[in-house]
Amino acid sequence: MNWYPWLNEPYRQMIAAYQSGRGHHALLLHSISGNGADALCYGVSRWLICQNRDGMKSCGECHSCRLMLAGTHPDYHVIEVEKGKSTVSVDAVRKLIETLSSHAQQGGSKVVYIPSTDALTDAAANALLKTLEEPAKDTYFLLVSEKQENLLATIRSRCLSHFLPAPDSQIALYWLQKQKPNLVMDNAVTALKLCQGAPVAALALLDDNLWQKRAALCHNMALALQNRDMLGLLPSLNIDDAVMSLNWLLSLLADAIKVQQGAAQFCINQDYSAQVMQLASMMNRTQLHDIYEQWLYCRYQLLTVSALNQELLLANQLLQWEALLASPSF
């Protein structure tokens, strides 16, 4: 597991709380995706489960540390969304509760890590409540949530919330340059803005394959608008991670709205300003807002509705956009 420099201070704060006896048995970490929350939780878990702690560090040598490093510690439980699903089922939580009711196999702490607490179904969240409120001795929960407003209030009330902010932009840019020595600075700045300042997500976006997919979407959108053939944009949107492609499209639409409102200096996609200006000139303010809202709802459907025909949904939305372009107001 990689470690990131902007995690040092929040890590010290959390561990200091445990050392002083003020540490909460259930931490709810609020963080945007790609900000290193997984590494922070793993580091805290390592310390909690270590049998021979070295101050604020886990020793790395005891049997528990070796098991953690090997990814086979029997008292470290990760509850994730199963492959092909979008939620954490109540059965997974019930199985966890049953496991936690027995003694720790290594005689130390038991740690539960839930990286996508937002994905708990209501039934799963309710099943977790009693254990979360009254856990067995030396049992700790580390929960991560991107949008805490989506969690049941009863879950939030049983946890100590901790916000993990994105690092200062200069720190993030310096780290990105260390990871990619030949990185173009303007690309790094744009990637950070697209990822809300999360450096790990920005680094992933700067991968040549993804960066080229974004470029293709921007160029294909310009052609589709020019030809009034919005279905030509479908291949660029209908990719494995369609939510990501929709995020790129939404950022272009948001930039066009900023241009129309005289706030072009705040645009994210400075590298595709021509496409942004094209959008801003082809639709009036009301129409642009309507299209933006429609694509927001399209993304929401992809995120929340299971067994959805992605290609059909995207094609339908593109046809609605095409119909708008063909209306008399244009």
VENUR-V560180 format. One record per run of one state. SS is the DSSP state (helix for helix, strand for strand, loop for the rest). FROM is the first residue (numbers start at 1). TO is the last residue. Records with the same first field share a line. If there is no record, write none. Layout:
SS = FROM-TO  FROM-TO
//
This chain:
loop = 1-4  20-25  31-36  50-53  55-56  58-62  71-75  79-87  89-89  101-109  115-116  121-121  134-138  146-147  151-152  158-159  164-168  180-184  195-198  206-207  228-229  238-241  261-263  267-269  283-284  305-309  326-330
helix = 5-19  37-49  63-70  90-100  117-119  122-133  148-150  153-157  169-179  185-194  199-205  208-227  230-237  242-260  264-266  270-282  285-304  310-325
strand = 26-30  54-54  57-57  76-78  88-88  110-114  120-120  139-145  160-163
//
